[in-house]
Amino acid sequence: MRNLDIDLLRTFVAIAQHETFAAAATRVGRTQSAITQQMQRLEQEMGCPLFEKQGRQKTMTTDGVRLVAYANKILALNDQAVQVMQTRGPAEKLRIGSPHDVAESILPSMLRRLSKLSAELQLEIIVGRSPHLMDALRDNELDLAISTRYDEGFPGIKLRTSPMVWICADDFIFNASAPVPLVMADELSLFRRLSIERLNAAGIAWRTSFISPTLTGIKAAISAGLGVTARTTELLDANMRVLSEADGLPRLPDVAFYLYVQPTCTSQVLRELFESTEHIATRFGPPFLIGE
């Protein structure tokens, strides 16, 4: 079994990324002739041509394209192994908070990005309600928090907005002439406040049908047909449906989800995550200064 040369693969991937030998030479700090010699050696090791001429340029053959995917994986594992072996001391621990609403949508993608930034993280995940998460961040019990609450006291990024809608069971019979039976959380809930405000502003009567401090309880009540709740579309499942203005209910505002960092946190990994977040819409609050 042949052993592939990591240096050759690194140059090969640079060519794939920058499309020309000249650009790859600049990237890896070698002359173009040295790059050509390296690729000739790699072709000898693989036993097949990896490049072919098209006019004055060289393009990758089908075998070359196939090798790129493997080369990226090999380099990633190589670099990860080097990083791990050079790490000294215990694994870095990060405490991350997320609302229940996005624990299955925004949170997993964020955890995936963190794992790519560092393979040696010890993550502690707290899933709870936004006001409690913000209190925990304020008390230095969290390093990172996703929340529906806007707070300029922390370095923050607006990740995205989600439509807020009226949700009921699929077989729920809505009577527009009767007070709206609301399924709600307690007084701390942003969704409770917004739904009551919009109903009152529209002059629509309502009554409290069910109160639960947890999203699990609210989902159970909705599924049981106990009433209507105002929540983002993340709550919807196959057994639920959305009520609209056509049903006599007022339009609800979109809800924003924010990403906050504890300003005193010394994690370079969190700084990289914060700085590289791809879905930045608005950045606010004091600067996150770690590493500067």
NUDOKE-748250 format. One record per residue (C-alpha): residue number from 1; residue in one letter; y, z, x. Coordinates in steps of 0.5 Angstrom, whole numbers, plus 500, padded with zeros to 3 digits. Each point is the difference from the previous one (the first is absolute). Layout:
<pts>
NUM:a:Y:Z:X
...
</pts>
This chain:
<pts>
1:m:500:500:500
2:r:507:498:503
3:n:506:505:500
4:l:506:497:498
5:d:506:501:504
6:i:506:504:497
7:d:505:497:504
8:l:498:493:498
9:l:500:502:493
10:r:507:503:500
11:t:502:494:502
12:f:496:496:495
13:v:503:504:495
14:a:507:499:502
15:i:499:493:500
16:a:498:500:493
17:q:506:504:498
18:h:505:496:504
19:e:497:493:499
20:t:501:498:507
21:f:498:501:507
22:a:507:501:502
23:a:502:505:495
24:a:494:504:501
25:a:501:500:508
26:t:507:503:499
27:r:497:505:495
28:v:494:502:505
29:g:504:499:506
30:r:497:495:504
31:t:501:493:502
32:q:498:494:495
33:s:495:498:505
34:a:497:507:501
35:i:499:499:492
36:t:497:494:500
37:q:495:502:506
38:q:498:506:496
39:m:499:496:493
40:q:495:496:505
41:r:496:506:502
42:l:500:502:493
43:e:497:494:497
44:q:495:500:506
45:e:498:507:497
46:m:499:498:493
47:g:497:494:502
48:c:504:495:495
49:p:507:497:500
50:l:505:505:497
51:f:506:495:500
52:e:501:492:499
53:k:506:496:502
54:q:504:497:494
55:g:505:496:503
56:r:504:504:505
57:q:498:506:497
58:k:493:504:500
59:t:498:503:494
60:m:494:505:499
61:t:493:497:498
62:t:496:503:494
63:d:496:504:505
64:g:507:502:503
65:v:502:502:493
66:r:494:504:499
67:l:501:504:506
68:v:507:502:499
69:a:497:505:494
70:y:495:503:505
71:a:505:500:506
72:n:505:504:495
73:k:495:505:498
74:i:497:501:507
75:l:507:501:503
76:a:502:505:494
77:l:494:504:502
78:n:501:500:507
79:d:507:502:500
80:q:498:506:495
81:a:495:502:505
82:v:505:501:505
83:q:505:503:496
84:v:495:505:497
85:m:497:502:508
86:q:507:501:502
87:t:502:505:494
88:r:501:507:503
89:g:499:506:495
90:p:498:501:493
91:a:501:494:495
92:e:507:500:497
93:k:500:503:493
94:l:505:497:494
95:r:501:503:494
96:i:501:494:494
97:g:502:501:493
98:s:499:495:494
99:p:501:500:493
100:h:494:499:495
101:d:503:494:498
102:v:499:496:506
103:a:495:504:504
104:e:495:494:498
105:s:506:494:502
106:i:505:502:505
107:l:497:506:503
108:p:494:496:503
109:s:504:494:503
110:m:504:505:504
111:l:494:504:502
112:r:497:493:503
113:r:506:499:503
114:l:500:507:504
115:s:493:499:502
116:k:502:493:503
117:l:506:504:504
118:s:495:505:503
119:a:493:501:499
120:e:500:508:502
121:l:504:502:494
122:q:498:506:496
123:l:503:499:493
124:e:500:505:495
125:i:502:497:493
126:i:503:504:494
127:v:500:497:494
128:g:505:503:495
129:r:506:499:496
130:s:507:498:503
131:p:504:506:499
132:h:495:504:503
133:l:499:495:506
134:m:507:500:501
135:d:500:508:500
136:a:495:500:505
137:l:503:495:505
138:r:507:504:499
139:d:495:506:502
140:n:497:496:506
141:e:494:500:497
142:l:499:492:500
143:d:502:495:505
144:l:500:494:496
145:a:501:500:492
146:i:500:494:495
147:s:504:502:494
148:t:504:498:494
149:r:505:505:501
150:y:507:497:504
151:d:502:505:505
152:e:505:498:506
153:g:499:506:503
154:f:494:497:504
155:p:499:493:503
156:g:497:496:495
157:i:498:493:498
158:k:500:497:493
159:l:493:497:500
160:r:499:497:493
161:t:502:500:493
162:s:495:500:494
163:p:501:499:493
164:m:500:506:496
165:v:497:498:493
166:w:497:504:494
167:i:493:501:500
168:c:494:501:495
169:a:493:500:499
170:d:498:493:498
171:d:497:502:493
172:f:506:504:499
173:i:504:499:493
174:f:508:500:501
175:n:504:502:494
176:a:507:498:502
177:s:502:504:494
178:a:498:507:502
179:p:502:504:506
180:v:497:497:506
181:p:495:505:503
182:l:501:501:507
183:v:495:502:505
184:m:504:503:506
185:a:500:504:506
186:d:504:506:500
187:e:508:501:502
188:l:500:498:507
189:s:497:493:498
190:l:505:494:501
191:f:496:496:495
192:r:501:505:495
193:r:507:500:501
194:l:501:493:500
195:s:496:499:494
196:i:503:505:496
197:e:507:498:502
198:r:499:492:498
199:l:497:503:493
200:n:506:504:498
201:a:504:495:502
202:a:497:495:496
203:g:500:505:494
204:i:492:500:500
205:a:497:506:498
206:w:494:503:504
207:r:496:506:500
208:t:496:503:506
209:s:492:499:499
210:f:498:502:506
211:i:502:503:507
212:s:496:500:506
213:p:503:502:507
214:t:495:494:503
215:l:499:493:500
216:t:493:501:499
217:g:501:504:493
218:i:506:495:498
219:k:495:494:501
220:a:494:504:496
221:a:505:501:494
222:i:502:493:500
223:s:493:497:500
224:a:498:505:495
225:g:506:497:495
226:l:504:506:500
227:g:507:496:501
228:v:504:496:504
229:t:503:502:507
230:a:505:496:505
231:r:497:499:506
232:t:500:494:506
233:t:495:495:499
234:e:496:503:505
235:l:497:504:495
236:l:497:495:496
237:d:493:498:499
238:a:495:496:496
239:n:500:505:494
240:m:508:500:499
241:r:505:496:498
242:v:508:499:501
243:l:505:501:494
244:s:506:497:500
245:e:507:498:497
246:a:496:496:495
247:d:497:507:497
248:g:507:503:500
249:l:500:504:506
250:p:506:500:505
251:r:499:496:507
252:l:499:505:505
253:p:503:499:508
254:d:496:498:506
255:v:498:506:504
256:a:501:500:508
257:f:495:503:505
258:y:503:502:506
259:l:497:502:507
260:y:503:506:504
261:v:499:503:507
262:q:501:507:502
263:p:506:500:504
264:t:497:505:505
265:c:493:496:501
266:t:499:498:507
267:s:495:495:499
268:q:501:493:503
269:v:495:497:496
270:l:504:502:493
271:r:506:497:504
272:e:496:494:501
273:l:498:500:493
274:f:507:501:497
275:e:503:495:504
276:s:495:495:499
277:t:499:500:492
278:e:500:493:498
279:h:502:502:493
280:i:507:503:501
281:a:505:498:495
282:t:505:506:501
283:r:500:505:506
284:f:504:506:499
285:g:501:507:502
286:p:501:503:507
287:p:497:496:506
288:f:493:502:502
289:l:502:501:507
290:i:493:501:503
291:g:499:496:507
292:e:507:498:501
</pts>
